[in-house]
Amino acid sequence: MQGWKGRRGADGFVPGALGLASSAFSLLRDLVAQRTGVYYSDSKGDLLVERVSELMAARGLSSLLDYYYLLKYDPDAETAWTELRDRLAVPETYFWRQPEQFEALVDVLMPRYLAERRRTPVRIWSAACCSGEEPLSIAMALSEGGWLDRVPVEIVGSDASPALVERARRGVYGDRSLRNLPPALRERYFEREGAGWRFDPRLHARVRWRTANLMDPGEAGPLAEVDVIYCRNVLIYFSDDGIRHVARLFAERMPASGHLFLGASESLMRLSTDFVMREIGSAFVYVKNAGPLGG
Ligand SMILES: C[S@@+](CC[C@H](N)C(=O)[O-])C[C@H]1O[C@@H](n2cnc3c(N)ncnc32)[C@H](O)[C@@H]1O
């Protein structure tokens, strides 16, 4: 490990000064990757140590190894994992991000699902929804397309960070979250609330919110039994093993010809998975077992 050795955190914690720092770091990094999917390469190690050091200081711990034991064996481990998931989350998201993927749903997939009438309701999962902008964008797109009045649709938004899911449940957003949203949609679906914007409560109520870790089959498995998954801008932080684990879980749980949208800089192409890539409208989508709905 280069970089973080000897650096002093805000709380005075000095990672490099600890005995066993390097091997303890590797243990901790591997445990974090195994449990959260997120892998901190050597160049990002300082980020992990910096974030973890604040949580350690709050618990009066001064060694990475002690923190590792806490996460691995302590009766209070689940609380420590919750704190860690909140601390490690990268809460970067905004409304109407990659709108072509919402258009593909509204203009192409929904008509196909309806024509086929093979499964109602149509189920959609935003699998790392951060503070909720993504599933609420899906709800807006479906509302704009008139689908919410015509067909039963279920939308679930989940994230590993309970603090972010709590923000999603509140449904109030700052200007930054609306930076890519067409003004007409802002007019229709938002109202000023203090310095922020409150999302239309009626439409907000169409989304069910959950805390779920993608790496935990008990939490993510049942949510993955849906027609469409948006899992965007999260696998980019995962190790290849983590990505494979998630792709396998999705493939096992989604119905045949389920559709999976990833972020613009994410791909399953270099890994062997049960998904093939297709172009639907002007969006790329991964299709499980390309069947009649495989595009
Ligand atoms: C950069 S945000 C992406 C938000 C949204 N999907 C988008 O594309 O705008 C990444 C989110 O992934 C979540 N995340 C990280 N690891 C996760 C995991 N193992 N399970 C579920 N969510 C996770 C983080 O908490 C964070 O909210």
The ligand as an SDF file (V2000), in Angstrom:
LIG
                    3D

 27 29  0  0  0  0  0  0  0  0999 V2000
  -23.2260    6.5080   -7.6020 C   0  0  0  0  0  0  0  0  0  0  0  0
  -24.6910    5.9560   -6.7910 S   0  0  0  0  0  0  0  0  0  0  0  0
  -25.7080    5.5170   -8.2020 C   0  0  0  0  0  0  0  0  0  0  0  0
  -27.1410    5.9540   -8.0220 C   0  0  0  0  0  0  0  0  0  0  0  0
  -28.0500    5.7070   -9.2190 C   0  0  0  0  0  0  0  0  0  0  0  0
  -28.1800    4.2820   -9.5120 N   0  0  0  0  0  0  0  0  0  0  0  0
  -27.5870    6.4470  -10.4380 C   0  0  0  0  0  0  0  0  0  0  0  0
  -27.0820    5.8200  -11.3710 O   0  0  0  0  0  0  0  0  0  0  0  0
  -27.7120    7.6620  -10.4880 O   0  0  0  0  0  0  0  0  0  0  0  0
  -24.1370    4.3650   -6.1710 C   0  0  0  0  0  0  0  0  0  0  0  0
  -25.0370    3.8160   -5.0880 C   0  0  0  0  0  0  0  0  0  0  0  0
  -24.7360    2.4320   -4.9270 O   0  0  0  0  0  0  0  0  0  0  0  0
  -24.9630    2.1110   -3.5780 C   0  0  0  0  0  0  0  0  0  0  0  0
  -24.2880    0.8370   -3.2830 N   0  0  0  0  0  0  0  0  0  0  0  0
  -22.9690    0.5950   -3.1370 C   0  0  0  0  0  0  0  0  0  0  0  0
  -22.7660   -0.7060   -2.8540 N   0  0  0  0  0  0  0  0  0  0  0  0
  -23.9850   -1.3000   -2.8310 C   0  0  0  0  0  0  0  0  0  0  0  0
  -24.4290   -2.6270   -2.5870 C   0  0  0  0  0  0  0  0  0  0  0  0
  -23.5790   -3.6150   -2.3200 N   0  0  0  0  0  0  0  0  0  0  0  0
  -25.7590   -2.8700   -2.6250 N   0  0  0  0  0  0  0  0  0  0  0  0
  -26.6480   -1.8720   -2.9050 C   0  0  0  0  0  0  0  0  0  0  0  0
  -26.2770   -0.5950   -3.1370 N   0  0  0  0  0  0  0  0  0  0  0  0
  -24.9590   -0.3150   -3.1030 C   0  0  0  0  0  0  0  0  0  0  0  0
  -24.4130    3.2920   -2.8210 C   0  0  0  0  0  0  0  0  0  0  0  0
  -24.9310    3.3510   -1.4990 O   0  0  0  0  0  0  0  0  0  0  0  0
  -24.8430    4.4640   -3.7180 C   0  0  0  0  0  0  0  0  0  0  0  0
  -26.0530    4.9990   -3.2970 O   0  0  0  0  0  0  0  0  0  0  0  0
  1  2  1  0
  2  3  1  0
  2 10  1  0
  3  4  1  0
  4  5  1  0
  5  6  1  0
  5  7  1  0
  7  8  2  0
  7  9  1  0
 10 11  1  0
 11 12  1  0
 11 26  1  0
 12 13  1  0
 13 14  1  0
 13 24  1  0
 14 15  1  0
 14 23  1  0
 15 16  2  0
 16 17  1  0
 17 18  1  0
 17 23  2  0
 18 19  1  0
 18 20  2  0
 20 21  1  0
 21 22  2  0
 22 23  1  0
 24 25  1  0
 24 26  1  0
 26 27  1  0
M  CHG  2   2   1   9  -1
M  END
$$$$
